[in-house]
Amino acid sequence: MKKEIVCCTVTTLFSCVLATVAHAQSSVTLFGTADAGIIYSTNQQITHTDGHTDGHSNWQMGSGILEPSRWGLTGNEDIGGGTTVKFTLENGFFAQNGAQFQGGTLFNRNAWVGVANANYGTLTLGRQYDPFSDNMGAYVSSTNWSTLYGSHFGDVDNLNEAFNFNNSIKYLSPSFGGLTVGGLFSLGGVAGDFSQNRGWSIAANYTRGPLSLSAGYLQLRNPLQAALGERAAVYRISAVPMLMPPIANLQNAQKIDIWGAGGSYVLDQVTFALSYTHTRLSQSQYFASTAGPRGADISFDIAELNTVWQYAPALQFAFAYIFNNAKPDQGASTRIHQVNVGAMYNLSKRTAVYAVAIGQKSSGAGLGVNPAGGGTQNLAQIPTLVNSDTDKQLAIIAGIRHNF
């Protein structure tokens, strides 16, 4: 009897130890961000019943302005030999009304699982973002402080990661003396047409002390269908989906090719960053007409100077200038100048308040849509806002962001 009691006690203790070890080797974390603010914009275009247009200022509420409003689950399990199984499930939502970012898609931002090893790198499978946009996005103001409204024109270079890659395989290498490389391949999943909806990306990043450098390339076929669910309003950067501007239809194209390079340097309390991207959209339906139903090709050359001054541990000021030269193959170029100015104050480690002003001036042929004639004209278009009725537009944004 005593032997049985001792045996049961030892077995119970052993089971408890195993359960404790197993619990220590794996974890699941709930995370997220709630972000909302007020946006004031000038010259928002309104079309009247008789067909004429004019511009009026507008006040509106937005969500996911500084950072996307989201919630998710992330977890890992140590399976031994220095290898960890990882997963992330992440949903984006609109804080102003509680709606899902993409109706009908629960985990619309990330849904992937994979393995990581310190010696061999990380391999993941599912719906995820590409390494080119991950690396290059670190240098631009819109992913750091100037809000989604401070992004590049229509986010055509994907540095705000409007594209999620479905059915994708992604690999990130370990660091080799500060150098990391990564690649992604997205299967189109269309029987009989391996190229349809297919995408891929490669990138390299080098970090040494205060210096960081990146370069890479991205290609995606049928981007509106493959990544945006055939609806321009599903852009991750959209704060007010019902008001998504017509310029988002640029992505309704046969193919998009993007390459770019950038870097940053930290000097005392100031960080300087430069980025350059070249984007080419093939047969964009934005330019389709009865005479040319296949659309037209268009290229974008975009450069940004981004400067952040960490004035105090909790307070930063920032400035960015963005130049965009858009050139359709069959038409004159459009030059867009944009200035972002902002400040952010951290109330705590997880909560911050921010204010940003964005001004844009468009010149040249213009890419704005003429509601009456259907052609293009020179209209300013701050990203995600309804276009201006003139070649100038100003937006002022103030909001609060809380991470959990």
Steps between C-alpha positions, in 0.01 A plus 500: 500500500781736594679415176184581302461835678865589441472395135186710446661798674814477289292460182289804587805712576666386177188594302492842664867557417440401137198730479704786646785442253258475208332824608837673530594395148191641328293818520211682337465880519204725429613831348352797319462872440206736530561821302253774414509869414340799334593609146441846356556540126463789256358512149330161504334466160120480483309428178157665474194367317561730203851354456710793623748455784634713779709450813402515866681429824404189692523355851503125547609231742755240402640177643843346477654837422840484670490120522237258367226419752531126548495205734668166471651190648864402472667197646804279500610157618856385558527155342868454581825527309474879493184483287175679581157462342330840458162631387316832469130567442417871463180690425469865394191704590360853490487654848245766400227244425635157600486360146755248377759636264413242238145377537489121499873459572562451872879500504542754222850619597691185589421129515817292490692220670864400472827401663798708615857401577778733609748330266282441195244781498120515494258332257129590510192403297165680455376857461777748580697807397806490274863572605551786252213702650600401855852635452429807289200604708732564794644810327183688405309740721155344453592177681669687785331831582324681212195266499357313202401836348869584470574197281611503138246571227239221507758284684599386151840379627338298782719648775185529713438133417163529331574154357471181704637197318267200517623142456856618562827341609738741675861451612715734711865417558692538827735795526844465340703781655202735478381379157164325464323386183143395441268376232131425444312306234121512472321223312220626276291189551332521157478168315647514153662843552796491739578870444157643590495665845861391553736718699854501630741724686867508600681740734823555688572709808829602661516650848814608680478737795313818401495406128230298322478425125240305300421409141258266329240416237132403493274369222132411515268403216138616505554697824140613544375142481793323666561728797207740528205266456384676180390804704716810527336586834672209673831687510660461841579872494137605458351670805162574337432219251179650360700804392794317343608717207487389134881510490500162679384349170856543374565157650244344267786397272648195334821522703690720742881513524673691780865538587664735743780583741527699818695565814508681832760641736461595866699805609453574870128582537426531127428220251539572128345261246494497120301271271447461127257271319415436135155353436359385166136402450427308179165555324344693785122522456513847652573618145261264320258646245285386212787575264754329730328232710831338599598811699851644501836450670617757754820545703553676833836624629466597866766641733461592867713679758383416851645668811406426863624701798464324837483823699435320829442136598123547470485771228603500136467740208529396137510627142481325163504605135373266227545548125307288253539501123223298328537432129244307291648343188239686295490844656680777684642465849349617829722633779372487855667681790398408855615630838425323831557668838413338830549453873435208733492485878508174695268512797632158605685205350182390322304821436585799280328811368600647164438790263596514132459753218527389135512728199504394136549683171448331163634630169533382143240294316318384811359165613174613657173377353271753333149393617330667204719393210658189648851607402787596726584848624745662739343441844685454827438167676622450856506121550165343607314835487254602232693706245511876507314716250826687430868415469552560875378323813567522874416252775539542876471191721495450877449169678586250769656154475500229766688172470407196704 
